[in-house]
Every structure is written in C-alpha cells, then in structure tokens.
C-alpha cells in the first residue's frame, strides 16, 4: 500500500474486488473529522488476477496524484 498525505486528506493505493478479479483504486480520507474513506476506481477497463497486482498498479497511479480537492476528489497530473 502506497500513501500520500496532503493538507486536508490522505490517499492510499487500494483494491476493489470485482467479479472474481481485482480493480486498482485510490482511497481518499479526510485527515480531520473521521469518516470512512471514499474509493475511486482507476485504470478503467483493467482488472487484475491478484490483489497484489492491483495494488501495485494503484500505487503507480497514486504517484501521479497532484492533490485532493475540497470535496475529496483526486486530481491527477496529466500524463
């Protein structure tokens, strides 16, 4: 699991099970006030055989995360 911390949020690489496979995701959580993280699936159209592979792919995507906006939505650096 990879992690990035911003002023008001933290983001971590995550995995979402889907139809016997795994999707890469980024989980975003506010640093203040608690609450559950929000999962944002990434790499549309791609799934992975193992959770480990999906988390590795999510970590790569997390490296392009520029910031998290006020509503908790991830904003990525254009490639």
N, C-alpha and C positions, 0 to 999 in steps of 0.2 A: 504494500500500500504506500503510495506516494502522497505527500501532503504539502499544501501551500497555505500560508496564513496571510490574510490581508487585514486592513484596518478594522473592519466590522464582521468579517466572515472567515471561515476556513473552508478549504476544498480538499477533498481526498479522492484518490482513484477508487473506483468501486466496481462491483459486478452485479448484474441483474440476471437471474435465471430466466430462461425463456424457451419453452418447447424443447426441453432436454439439452439445450446448449446454453451458452452464456453470452451476454452483451456487455460491452465496456460502458462504463458510466462515470460521471463525476458527481459526488455527493457534496452538497453545499449546506453549511450550517452557520447560523449566526453565532458570534462569539459571546454576545450578551443576551440574556433573556431565555436561554434554553430553547426547547422545542426540538422536534425531530428534523433530521437532515432531509433535504429535497434531492432526489436523484434525477440526473439529467443524462439520458442515454446519448452516447456519442458513437461516431463511426456508423452512421446509418447504413443499413443493408448488410452489415458484417456481424457474424456471430462466431463463437469460438467453442471448441470441443471441451476445454477445461477452464475452470475459474482462474487458474494461474495465468493462462494465455490472455484471457480477457482483462485481468488486472494489469498485466504488462502493457497491453495496448492502451488502457485507460491512463496509465502513468505517462506514456508518451504524449497523449493528448493533453494531460494536465500540464505538461511542460510548456504548452502554448497558451495557457490561461493568463490573460493580461490582468484582469481584475474581475470582481463580482459587483454588479450594480446594486442600487439601493433596494431593489426588490428581491435580491438574492439570485439573480440570473447570471450565469457565467458569460464573460465576454472574452473571446479568444483573439489572439494576434493573427491577422490574416497570413496565410502561407504563401 
